[in-house]
Amino acid sequence: MSEQPVSDEAYQDAILPHVSRTFALTIPQLPPALRTAVTSAYLLCRIADTIEDEPALSAEDTYRFLERFTGVVQGREDAGRFAREVLPRLSEHTLPAERDLVQNTARVMRVVERFEPRQRAAIRRCIEVMSHGMHQFQRTASLRGLERATDLDAYCYYVAGIVGETLTELFCGYSPQIERHYAQLYALAPSFGQGLQMTNILKDVWEDRARGACWLPQEVFSRYGVDLATLAPERNDARFQAAMLELIGVAHRHLRNALAFTLLIPGEEAGIRRFCLWAIGLAALTLRKIQDNPGFTAGRQVKVSRSAVAMTQTLTNLSVRNDTMLRRLFERAARGLPLAAAEVPLRPAGVPGGACAAADQHEEQAAAGLQCGGRSP
């Protein structure tokens, strides 16, 4: 970007569309009191992702820089010095906007430092958990895929489920009415994140393989006689497609949890609902595109059209306060999708604890029969 905006908040708003078209569309739907915090949280996650994705860095250097970045977010490291040391190590693989964002880490941190303690704590935990878990999986990434379905659950938690928990903290800190449902929201949050992340994994399977990574679980594909290590687009046969349908069913189940999460948000908070619902609707439509195009060889072949995006937005906006209509819209978007018979884990076993302990203070947890890390009743 050739010109620096006059304020740090303006910089965030200016860089966001250049690093995420999706969040540039959904974040403005949030109420102003939430918009800045969610933007900052996303941009910090994007910096961590940029470091992790940089192929010029060794595994050791990636880990070191992610640890230092965690220190920046926690206030133990100087953001400017961190950025000056990372920038020369970024290759042409890093997009100019991502490079600009890393260079301006200090600007984002100045915004974060003005947040309330609960907001800062949620964002710090998000970056710490994401950086640790993301690198744990990236350093062992290969075309063999993940070993077990539970590994996929854990991976999705580290890159997306933790974001759902962070949003829950931000939403509840913003609204006492939303806070009343803290326990249920917090329990559903990782499943919400996994539904969206699994959709992206299924859509981008061939692009990920071109980069030498595969996030599909071999455990599932072995049941159909598929060896992920030898998989190629030209060998995309009925056995592979059957395994993909099984995972579509799991993602579909998670998206239903995402809808339940969203409907716990009071209808009066239409902006927060739109923020969630647009993502859920587009994910459901993407899963249908994958199902209807089993021989696809590139993510662009199963991308939702602009007209479908516009229709999703319009129908959601018209129904945003009506739970019955929203359920009907979801059923329409997900029509024909397979659905996993078993309930999916709301929070994978073995992931680090944190704010979940605060749910014990909320009476709704007992009333709903939910516990962090449990299953829906």
Secondary structure in CASP SS format (residue, H / E / C, confidence):
PFRMAT SS
TARGET T0000
AUTHOR 0000-0000-0000
METHOD secondary structure of the structure
MODEL  1
M C 1.00
S C 1.00
E C 1.00
Q C 1.00
P C 1.00
V C 1.00
S C 1.00
D H 1.00
E H 1.00
A H 1.00
Y H 1.00
Q H 1.00
D H 1.00
A H 1.00
I H 1.00
L H 1.00
P H 1.00
H H 1.00
V H 1.00
S C 1.00
R H 1.00
T H 1.00
F H 1.00
A H 1.00
L H 1.00
T H 1.00
I H 1.00
P H 1.00
Q H 1.00
L C 1.00
P C 1.00
P H 1.00
A H 1.00
L H 1.00
R H 1.00
T H 1.00
A H 1.00
V H 1.00
T H 1.00
S H 1.00
A H 1.00
Y H 1.00
L H 1.00
L H 1.00
C H 1.00
R H 1.00
I H 1.00
A H 1.00
D H 1.00
T H 1.00
I H 1.00
E H 1.00
D H 1.00
E C 1.00
P C 1.00
A C 1.00
L C 1.00
S C 1.00
A H 1.00
E H 1.00
D H 1.00
T H 1.00
Y H 1.00
R H 1.00
F H 1.00
L H 1.00
E H 1.00
R H 1.00
F H 1.00
T H 1.00
G H 1.00
V H 1.00
V H 1.00
Q C 1.00
G C 1.00
R C 1.00
E C 1.00
D C 1.00
A H 1.00
G H 1.00
R H 1.00
F H 1.00
A H 1.00
R H 1.00
E H 1.00
V H 1.00
L H 1.00
P H 1.00
R H 1.00
L C 1.00
S C 1.00
E C 1.00
H C 1.00
T C 1.00
L C 1.00
P H 1.00
A H 1.00
E H 1.00
R H 1.00
D H 1.00
L H 1.00
V H 1.00
Q H 1.00
N C 1.00
T H 1.00
A H 1.00
R H 1.00
V H 1.00
M H 1.00
R H 1.00
V H 1.00
V H 1.00
E C 1.00
R C 1.00
F C 1.00
E C 1.00
P H 1.00
R H 1.00
Q H 1.00
R H 1.00
A H 1.00
A H 1.00
I H 1.00
R H 1.00
R H 1.00
C H 1.00
I H 1.00
E H 1.00
V H 1.00
M H 1.00
S H 1.00
H H 1.00
G H 1.00
M H 1.00
H H 1.00
Q H 1.00
F H 1.00
Q H 1.00
R C 1.00
T C 1.00
A C 1.00
S C 1.00
L C 1.00
R C 1.00
G C 1.00
L E 1.00
E C 1.00
R C 1.00
A H 1.00
T H 1.00
D H 1.00
L H 1.00
D H 1.00
A H 1.00
Y H 1.00
C H 1.00
Y H 1.00
Y H 1.00
V H 1.00
A H 1.00
G H 1.00
I H 1.00
V H 1.00
G H 1.00
E H 1.00
T H 1.00
L H 1.00
T H 1.00
E H 1.00
L H 1.00
F H 1.00
C H 1.00
G H 1.00
Y H 1.00
S C 1.00
P H 1.00
Q H 1.00
I H 1.00
E H 1.00
R C 1.00
H C 1.00
Y H 1.00
A H 1.00
Q H 1.00
L H 1.00
Y H 1.00
A H 1.00
L H 1.00
A H 1.00
P H 1.00
S H 1.00
F H 1.00
G H 1.00
Q H 1.00
G H 1.00
L H 1.00
Q H 1.00
M H 1.00
T H 1.00
N H 1.00
I H 1.00
L H 1.00
K H 1.00
D C 1.00
V H 1.00
W H 1.00
E H 1.00
D H 1.00
R H 1.00
A H 1.00
R C 1.00
G C 1.00
A C 1.00
C C 1.00
W C 1.00
L C 1.00
P E 1.00
Q H 1.00
E H 1.00
V H 1.00
F H 1.00
S H 1.00
R C 1.00
Y C 1.00
G C 1.00
V C 1.00
D C 1.00
L H 1.00
A H 1.00
T H 1.00
L C 1.00
A C 1.00
P H 1.00
E H 1.00
R H 1.00
N C 1.00
D C 1.00
A H 1.00
R H 1.00
F H 1.00
Q H 1.00
A H 1.00
A H 1.00
M H 1.00
L H 1.00
E H 1.00
L H 1.00
I H 1.00
G H 1.00
V H 1.00
A H 1.00
H H 1.00
R H 1.00
H H 1.00
L H 1.00
R H 1.00
N H 1.00
A H 1.00
L H 1.00
A H 1.00
F H 1.00
T H 1.00
L H 1.00
L C 1.00
I C 1.00
P C 1.00
G C 1.00
E C 1.00
E C 1.00
A H 1.00
G H 1.00
I H 1.00
R H 1.00
R H 1.00
F H 1.00
C H 1.00
L H 1.00
W H 1.00
A H 1.00
I H 1.00
G H 1.00
L H 1.00
A H 1.00
A H 1.00
L H 1.00
T H 1.00
L H 1.00
R H 1.00
K H 1.00
I H 1.00
Q H 1.00
D H 1.00
N C 1.00
P C 1.00
G C 1.00
F C 1.00
T C 1.00
A C 1.00
G H 1.00
R H 1.00
Q H 1.00
V H 1.00
K C 1.00
V C 1.00
S C 1.00
R H 1.00
S H 1.00
A H 1.00
V H 1.00
A H 1.00
M H 1.00
T H 1.00
Q H 1.00
T H 1.00
L H 1.00
T H 1.00
N H 1.00
L H 1.00
S H 1.00
V C 1.00
R C 1.00
N C 1.00
D H 1.00
T H 1.00
M H 1.00
L H 1.00
R H 1.00
R H 1.00
L H 1.00
F H 1.00
E H 1.00
R H 1.00
A H 1.00
A C 1.00
R C 1.00
G C 1.00
L C 1.00
P C 1.00
L C 1.00
A C 1.00
A C 1.00
A C 1.00
E C 1.00
V C 1.00
P C 1.00
L C 1.00
R C 1.00
P C 1.00
A C 1.00
G C 1.00
V C 1.00
P C 1.00
G C 1.00
G C 1.00
A H 1.00
C H 1.00
A H 1.00
A H 1.00
A H 1.00
D H 1.00
Q H 1.00
H C 1.00
E H 1.00
E H 1.00
Q H 1.00
A H 1.00
A H 1.00
A H 1.00
G C 1.00
L C 1.00
Q C 1.00
C C 1.00
G C 1.00
G C 1.00
R C 1.00
S C 1.00
P C 1.00
END
